């Protein structure tokens, strides 16, 4: 069902990787996180995820490999003499993690990224349409405002809806 719904979105709208909803999972004893099957179906080929520290929040940002490849194409035009951009790229790339999932849909994120986002046991997976985020339950609860029409209106305007 998920693949057919995703195909519908791709075929009719030209949009891939529509990650919506929120899931609560736990890290297992080996610090592996299960990615929901419906989200794995959205990732496509290659079946890998880029995990990066968020640049604005105490969470991790997760891009499907093909979405990250699209974003990295923009970097191809960076000048080799642009040291500021090179430093920024170096910082992001050195902390990034490219992970496949196993047969049970679990990924193992490197320890420094887990520490960055304070992910110790519970993890909240939050859809962001073309990517998703990983939050500690404590940070996520603090981040969430009470749902209201004015806030929803502000959010819709902010993202251009």
ZAMARGU-4260 file (C-alpha; in steps of 0.2 Angstrom, whole numbers, plus 5000, padded with zeros to 4 digits):
<rodrens>
0) 5000/5000/5000 | 5014/5012/5004 | 5023/5009/4988 | 5008/5012/4978 | 5003/5028/4987
5) 5021/5034/4985 | 5020/5029/4966 | 5004/5039/4965 | 5013/5054/4973 | 5028/5052/4962
10) 5018/5049/4946 | 5005/5063/4948 | 5015/5076/4957 | 5033/5073/4953 | 5038/5072/4971
15) 5048/5058/4979 | 5051/5054/4997 | 5036/5061/5006 | 5040/5058/5024 | 5026/5062/5035
20) 5020/5057/5053 | 5029/5054/5069 | 5035/5038/5076 | 5042/5033/5093 | 5055/5019/5093
25) 5069/5014/5105 | 5087/5010/5102 | 5091/4992/5105 | 5105/4985/5116 | 5117/4987/5101
30) 5111/5005/5098 | 5102/5001/5082 | 5086/5010/5077 | 5072/5003/5067 | 5067/5014/5053
35) 5048/5012/5050 | 5044/5000/5035 | 5034/5013/5026 | 5048/5025/5027 | 5061/5012/5020
40) 5049/5010/5005 | 5050/5029/5002 | 5069/5029/5002 | 5071/5020/4985 | 5088/5015/4978
45) 5101/5015/4985 | 5095/5009/5001 | 5105/5020/5012 | 5103/5035/5023 | 5114/5050/5026
50) 5113/5055/5045 | 5120/5073/5049 | 5119/5083/5065 | 5106/5096/5063 | 5113/5114/5060
55) 5099/5122/5070 | 5092/5110/5083 | 5098/5096/5095 | 5093/5082/5083 | 5099/5073/5069
60) 5094/5076/5050 | 5092/5060/5039 | 5092/5061/5020 | 5089/5047/5008 | 5105/5044/4998
65) 5096/5050/4982 | 5090/5066/4991 | 5107/5070/4998 | 5115/5067/4980 | 5103/5080/4973
70) 5109/5092/4987 | 5127/5088/4984 | 5126/5092/4966 | 5125/5110/4971 | 5142/5109/4979
75) 5150/5104/4963 | 5151/5122/4958 | 5160/5128/4974 | 5177/5136/4970 | 5192/5127/4977
80) 5198/5144/4983 | 5182/5147/4993 | 5190/5142/5010 | 5174/5146/5020 | 5163/5135/5010
85) 5176/5121/5010 | 5177/5123/5029 | 5159/5121/5030 | 5158/5106/5019 | 5172/5098/5029
90) 5163/5101/5045 | 5147/5093/5039 | 5155/5079/5029 | 5167/5074/5044 | 5152/5072/5055
95) 5140/5063/5043 | 5136/5045/5043 | 5131/5035/5028 | 5121/5020/5034 | 5112/5005/5026
100) 5099/4996/5035 | 5099/4977/5039 | 5086/4964/5035 | 5075/4970/5050 | 5076/4988/5044
105) 5088/4994/5058 | 5102/5006/5056 | 5117/5009/5068 | 5122/5028/5069 | 5139/5032/5075
110) 5141/5036/5094 | 5146/5054/5092 | 5130/5058/5082 | 5119/5049/5095 | 5128/5060/5109
115) 5125/5076/5099 | 5106/5073/5098 | 5106/5065/5116 | 5099/5049/5109 | 5101/5036/5123
120) 5085/5025/5123 | 5070/5032/5115 | 5070/5041/5098 | 5056/5051/5090 | 5056/5050/5071
125) 5048/5066/5063 | 5044/5067/5045 | 5050/5083/5036 | 5042/5079/5019 | 5059/5076/5009
130) 5069/5070/5024 | 5066/5066/5043 | 5073/5070/5059 | 5078/5060/5075 | 5074/5068/5092
135) 5076/5063/5110 | 5059/5061/5117 | 5063/5075/5130 | 5069/5087/5117 | 5054/5083/5106
140) 5042/5086/5120 | 5050/5103/5124 | 5050/5108/5105 | 5031/5104/5102 | 5019/5119/5105
145) 5001/5115/5108 | 4992/5112/5091 | 4982/5128/5087 | 4975/5136/5071 | 4986/5151/5072
150) 5001/5141/5074 | 4996/5130/5060 | 4993/5145/5049 | 5010/5152/5054 | 5018/5135/5049
155) 5009/5134/5033 | 5014/5152/5028 | 5032/5148/5033 | 5034/5134/5021 | 5024/5142/5007
160) 5008/5132/5008
</rodrens>
